Amino acid sequence: MKTIKIAGVPEHFNLPWHMCIEDGEFEAVGIDLQWTDVPEGTGKMCQMLRDGETDIAVILTEGIIKDIVAGNPSKIVQVYVQSPLIWGIHVAANSSYNTISDLENKKVAISRIGSGSHLMSIVNAQHQNWNTENLQFEIVNTIDGAVESLTSGKADYFMWERFMTQPLVDKGIFRRIADCPTPWPCFVIAVRNEVLDQHPKVIEQILDIINTTTEEFKMIPSIDRTLASKYNQNVEAIQEWLKLTRWSQKQMTAPTLDKIMEQLLKLQIIDKKLPKESILK
């Protein structure tokens, strides 16, 4: 058995991985795929790839591109979710903020530097024509940390995937005042270069297995009910999410990568563009 470590967020996008692991599909081809849930998200997974704590990460596109440009020795092997991620912009339910313009120059809660919640707050500020120099950040690590931070007034708003935060909105803990979709495909699969060099066949097998599952995922009987119960969502919200979500089985194209790097440069999230060979396998 070849042991491979993989990390991802504990969110509904990743249910296909858990299904393949539980069904023994990787084991059947001699791969012991060990999954780690990372509620802290992309910033933390970039660090895990750098430290060799994980071999593979299912990770936000903008976060891993930023980190590869900054020296992370990994490459993107494939797009995992082609559709954009819809980020909700949330405030504490009892706060006085009602519109996006109320949040200019206010403090944003982020899971960590380099995470999606950090980078998307820059994207949002740019969309609103705010001065990004004036953004202030409060590091909260996880969604629970964000609840604490917004409720106590340490931070003013928080951006997170809107379907995952829906239960907090339903419970009257957060209010969502707007949505902000990513201007690119949201999740990719990244692998450490060392693992790519040493076990290319194993990585290929892993991708074949997950791609077969994601291709048919929406057709699984009662998948909406399975997702709803597993992630504390109501079935209607999950059905809407399934309609909006498109998994991918293909590598990112060079023009798409170039367009993303252009946008990240403009946002000053990266300071240079790399040739596609340095980022895409």
Backbone torsions as a table, in degrees:
resi	resn	phi	psi	omega
1	MET	NA	133.6	175.7
2	LYS	-98.6	122.1	179.3
3	THR	-87.5	127.9	176.2
4	ILE	-128.9	131.9	-179.6
5	LYS	-97.9	135.6	-178.9
6	ILE	-132.5	145.6	-178.5
7	ALA	-131.7	147.5	177.3
8	GLY	-164.0	169.2	178.3
9	VAL	-75.3	151.2	178.8
10	PRO	-80.8	63.4	-175.9
11	GLU	-128.3	163.2	-171.6
12	HIS	-59.7	-24.5	175.8
13	PHE	-55.3	-31.2	-171.3
14	ASN	-95.2	3.4	178.8
15	LEU	-55.3	-37.6	178.1
16	PRO	-54.0	-37.5	178.1
17	TRP	-62.6	-46.0	-177.4
18	HIS	-64.1	-36.8	179.1
19	MET	-64.3	-44.6	179.8
20	CYS	-64.2	-39.3	180.0
21	ILE	-67.0	-48.2	-177.8
22	GLU	-65.0	-32.9	179.1
23	ASP	-79.3	-0.3	176.9
24	GLY	71.9	22.8	-175.7
25	GLU	-70.9	-34.6	178.6
26	PHE	-75.2	-42.3	177.9
27	GLU	-55.5	-39.3	-177.6
28	ALA	-59.6	-24.7	177.8
29	VAL	-108.1	18.6	174.0
30	GLY	82.2	23.5	179.6
31	ILE	-116.4	124.6	174.4
32	ASP	-96.4	94.4	-177.2
33	LEU	-90.3	113.6	-175.1
34	GLN	-103.3	112.0	-175.4
35	TRP	-88.0	136.5	170.9
36	THR	-121.4	126.5	173.4
37	ASP	-77.0	133.0	-180.0
38	VAL	-125.2	86.8	-178.2
39	PRO	-63.0	-22.1	179.2
40	GLU	-70.6	-18.9	172.8
41	GLY	88.9	-152.1	-165.3
42	THR	-66.5	-41.9	-179.6
43	GLY	-57.3	-43.9	179.4
44	LYS	-66.5	-40.5	-179.1
45	MET	-68.2	-33.3	174.9
46	CYS	-58.8	-44.4	178.7
47	GLN	-62.6	-42.0	179.9
48	MET	-63.6	-38.9	176.7
49	LEU	-64.2	-44.3	-179.8
50	ARG	-61.7	-40.1	-176.2
51	ASP	-85.6	-1.2	-177.9
52	GLY	72.3	17.5	177.9
53	GLU	-77.4	-19.8	172.7
54	THR	-138.7	152.3	178.7
55	ASP	-94.3	-34.3	-176.9
56	ILE	-128.4	145.6	171.6
57	ALA	-134.6	136.1	171.5
58	VAL	-96.2	109.3	-155.2
59	ILE	-142.1	155.5	179.6
60	LEU	-67.4	135.2	-175.1
61	THR	-52.9	-51.6	-174.2
62	GLU	-66.7	-34.1	-177.7
63	GLY	-68.3	-44.1	-177.2
64	ILE	-75.5	-33.9	177.3
65	ILE	-64.0	-44.4	177.7
66	LYS	-56.7	-43.2	-174.6
67	ASP	-76.1	-32.5	175.9
68	ILE	-66.2	-41.4	176.7
69	VAL	-60.3	-33.4	-179.5
70	ALA	-87.0	9.2	172.5
71	GLY	109.5	3.9	177.2
72	ASN	-64.2	123.4	-175.3
73	PRO	-81.2	60.8	-178.9
74	SER	-136.9	166.5	174.7
75	LYS	-134.9	155.5	172.9
76	ILE	-81.3	127.1	178.7
77	VAL	-99.9	-18.6	-176.7
78	GLN	-173.2	153.4	167.3
79	VAL	-77.9	137.3	179.6
80	TYR	-101.5	-46.5	174.0
81	VAL	-122.7	119.8	-174.5
82	GLN	-78.9	-34.4	-176.4
83	SER	-70.9	159.3	177.2
84	PRO	-69.6	159.2	171.9
85	LEU	-90.5	134.0	179.5
86	ILE	-97.2	108.2	-179.6
87	TRP	-87.6	127.7	171.9
88	GLY	-87.8	143.3	174.8
89	ILE	-102.3	113.3	-169.6
90	HIS	-113.4	146.2	171.7
91	VAL	-127.8	165.7	174.6
92	ALA	-62.8	141.4	-174.5
93	ALA	-56.1	-35.5	-175.4
94	ASN	-94.2	10.0	-178.4
95	SER	-77.4	167.3	-177.0
96	SER	-91.1	1.8	-177.8
97	TYR	-80.1	131.0	-179.2
98	ASN	-123.1	-24.1	-179.5
99	THR	-130.6	165.5	179.5
100	ILE	-59.4	-37.9	-176.0
101	SER	-64.9	-23.6	175.8
102	ASP	-63.6	-18.4	-171.7
103	LEU	-94.8	-1.8	179.6
104	GLU	-60.7	134.2	-179.9
105	ASN	64.7	15.0	175.6
106	LYS	-95.0	168.6	-174.8
107	LYS	-89.0	130.6	-177.9
108	VAL	-104.7	132.4	175.3
109	ALA	-80.3	132.4	177.6
110	ILE	-131.7	152.8	-178.6
111	SER	-69.6	-45.5	169.3
112	ARG	-165.5	169.4	179.4
113	ILE	-64.0	134.9	179.4
114	GLY	87.7	-0.9	179.3
115	SER	-84.0	169.4	177.3
116	GLY	-59.8	-40.5	-177.9
117	SER	-64.1	-29.3	176.2
118	HIS	-75.0	-52.7	-175.1
119	LEU	-66.4	-37.4	-178.7
120	MET	-71.5	-25.1	175.9
121	SER	-68.2	-29.6	175.9
122	ILE	-72.4	-44.0	177.5
123	VAL	-57.4	-46.8	-178.8
124	ASN	-62.8	-44.2	-179.7
125	ALA	-59.6	-42.3	178.3
126	GLN	-62.2	-44.6	177.5
127	HIS	-56.4	-37.1	-175.6
128	GLN	-87.4	2.1	-175.8
129	ASN	60.1	33.2	174.2
130	TRP	-84.4	159.0	173.3
131	ASN	-78.6	111.5	-175.3
132	THR	-67.3	-19.4	176.3
133	GLU	-60.8	-27.3	-175.3
134	ASN	-88.0	1.0	179.7
135	LEU	-66.9	134.2	175.6
136	GLN	-118.0	139.7	-173.7
137	PHE	-119.0	143.0	172.7
138	GLU	-121.6	117.5	-177.1
139	ILE	-81.8	122.3	-172.9
140	VAL	-119.6	-3.2	178.0
141	ASN	68.7	-57.9	-174.7
142	THR	-135.0	175.9	179.1
143	ILE	-63.6	-34.6	176.8
144	ASP	-64.3	-39.2	176.9
145	GLY	-62.8	-35.5	179.5
146	ALA	-68.6	-39.1	178.2
147	VAL	-59.1	-47.7	-178.5
148	GLU	-61.4	-45.1	-174.2
149	SER	-67.9	-41.9	179.7
150	LEU	-73.3	-39.7	-177.9
151	THR	-65.0	-38.5	-178.2
152	SER	-85.2	-6.8	178.5
153	GLY	83.3	8.9	177.0
154	LYS	-65.8	-33.3	175.9
155	ALA	-131.8	162.9	-172.7
156	ASP	-103.7	-33.6	179.0
157	TYR	-148.4	166.4	-172.4
158	PHE	-150.0	131.2	178.4
159	MET	-106.9	127.5	-179.8
160	TRP	-154.0	159.5	-179.3
161	GLU	-53.2	125.1	-164.8
162	ARG	-68.4	-28.5	-179.5
163	PHE	-75.2	-33.1	178.8
164	MET	-69.7	-28.6	-178.7
165	THR	-92.0	-6.1	-177.6
166	GLN	-53.3	-43.8	178.4
167	PRO	-57.4	-34.6	179.5
168	LEU	-71.2	-32.0	176.7
169	VAL	-71.2	-43.8	179.6
170	ASP	-60.6	-35.5	-177.7
171	LYS	-81.1	-4.9	179.7
172	GLY	77.7	26.1	176.4
173	ILE	-92.4	-45.6	175.7
174	PHE	-111.7	154.5	164.0
175	ARG	-116.0	138.3	177.5
176	ARG	-100.0	123.8	-176.6
177	ILE	-102.8	-13.0	177.1
178	ALA	-168.7	168.7	173.7
179	ASP	-116.3	153.3	178.1
180	CYS	-143.0	99.2	-179.2
181	PRO	-75.8	147.4	175.6
182	THR	-67.9	140.7	177.6
183	PRO	-83.4	29.7	-178.6
184	TRP	-158.7	166.7	175.3
185	PRO	-59.6	140.1	-164.2
186	CYS	-86.3	-43.9	-176.4
187	PHE	-116.1	140.2	173.4
188	VAL	-125.8	166.7	174.8
189	ILE	-106.9	121.9	-179.2
190	ALA	-116.4	144.6	-177.7
191	VAL	-132.2	140.8	176.7
192	ARG	-62.2	138.7	-178.2
193	ASN	-55.8	-39.6	-179.5
194	GLU	-58.7	-42.0	-179.8
195	VAL	-70.4	-39.4	177.4
196	LEU	-61.1	-40.1	-179.3
197	ASP	-70.4	-40.4	-173.2
198	GLN	-85.3	-31.7	-173.5
199	HIS	-133.9	53.2	-176.8
200	PRO	-59.3	-37.3	-178.2
201	LYS	-65.2	-40.5	-179.2
202	VAL	-62.4	-44.3	179.9
203	ILE	-62.8	-41.1	177.6
204	GLU	-59.2	-43.8	179.5
205	GLN	-63.7	-42.5	-180.0
206	ILE	-60.1	-44.4	-179.3
207	LEU	-65.7	-41.0	178.1
208	ASP	-57.7	-43.8	-176.8
209	ILE	-67.7	-48.6	-177.1
210	ILE	-66.7	-36.1	-178.7
211	ASN	-66.7	-37.0	177.4
212	THR	-61.7	-40.0	-179.3
213	THR	-71.5	-45.7	-176.7
214	THR	-67.4	-30.6	179.4
215	GLU	-61.2	-35.1	-175.2
216	GLU	-106.3	2.5	-169.0
217	PHE	-55.9	-45.4	-175.8
218	LYS	-68.4	-16.7	-177.0
219	MET	-92.0	-4.2	-180.0
220	ILE	-64.9	129.6	-179.2
221	PRO	-55.8	135.1	177.6
222	SER	56.1	26.8	-179.2
223	ILE	-61.9	-30.5	179.1
224	ASP	-63.1	-40.6	-179.7
225	ARG	-70.8	-37.9	177.7
226	THR	-60.1	-48.1	-178.9
227	LEU	-63.7	-43.2	-176.6
228	ALA	-60.7	-44.7	-176.8
229	SER	-73.0	-35.7	-177.1
230	LYS	-70.5	-32.2	-174.2
231	TYR	-116.0	22.1	176.5
232	ASN	52.1	47.3	-178.8
233	GLN	-118.1	160.4	170.8
234	ASN	-87.3	154.2	-170.8
235	VAL	-61.1	-36.8	-179.6
236	GLU	-61.8	-43.1	-179.9
237	ALA	-62.8	-41.8	179.3
238	ILE	-64.6	-40.6	179.6
239	GLN	-62.6	-39.7	177.4
240	GLU	-64.7	-43.5	179.4
241	TRP	-61.1	-43.0	179.6
242	LEU	-62.2	-37.0	179.0
243	LYS	-63.1	-37.8	-174.5
244	LEU	-85.4	-16.5	-171.5
245	THR	-96.8	127.5	175.9
246	ARG	-122.2	114.6	174.8
247	TRP	-75.6	159.8	-179.0
248	SER	-125.3	152.4	176.5
249	GLN	-121.6	15.5	-172.4
250	LYS	-125.6	159.3	174.9
251	GLN	-72.5	153.7	176.4
252	MET	-66.0	141.3	178.3
253	THR	-81.6	156.0	179.5
254	ALA	-60.1	-43.2	178.5
255	PRO	-61.9	-37.5	178.2
256	THR	-63.6	-46.6	179.0
257	LEU	-58.6	-43.6	-177.9
258	ASP	-62.0	-42.1	-179.5
259	LYS	-63.8	-40.9	179.5
260	ILE	-65.1	-45.2	-179.2
261	MET	-62.9	-38.7	175.9
262	GLU	-56.3	-46.9	-178.1
263	GLN	-66.7	-40.6	-179.6
264	LEU	-67.1	-34.0	175.9
265	LEU	-64.1	-47.0	-178.3
266	LYS	-61.5	-34.5	179.8
267	LEU	-82.6	-1.9	-176.8
268	GLN	60.8	28.9	175.5
269	ILE	-83.2	-31.6	170.6
270	ILE	-121.9	158.6	-177.8
271	ASP	-108.8	-3.1	177.0
272	LYS	-158.8	162.0	175.0
273	LYS	-100.4	143.5	175.9
274	LEU	-105.4	155.0	173.5
275	PRO	-63.2	151.3	-173.9
276	LYS	-60.4	-28.4	179.7
277	GLU	-62.4	-24.9	-178.9
278	SER	-80.6	-15.1	-174.0
279	ILE	-116.4	-40.3	-177.8
280	LEU	-102.3	138.1	175.7
281	LYS	-79.6	NA	NA
